Amino acid sequence: MAKQAYGFTNGALDSSRPKISKTKAELASLLCQHAPQAAYFEMLSNTLPAPDHRLPDTGVSLEMERLLSSNCIASEFYGTRSSTLLKFNSHFELEYDERIVR
């Protein structure tokens, strides 16, 4: 059975964002490696911004686009509160894990 991954941000559901495409590729790699759960949360906790040339133009400042482009957003006024993993195991049972970031 093929594995399907979905990603979404605070933007429109069909919008393309660098962090979504990058993270989906990383997720596919982790799934192929049968990586431990900690590796998925490490991926989600990445605070590195996307390169400027890949940033979307959503109408906010360049500084804000940079801040919003990382998987885990950390600033004094806005940020990621938690990261959640939802996964169906081989028995089609839903596995859920959430980690508080702040």
Buried (B, 14 or more C-beta within 10 A) or exposed (E): EEEEEEEEBEEEEEEEBBBBEBBEEBBEEBEEEEBEEEBBBBBBBBEEBBEEEBBBEEEEEEEBBBBBBBBBBEEEEEBBEEBEBEEEEEEEEEEEEEBEBE
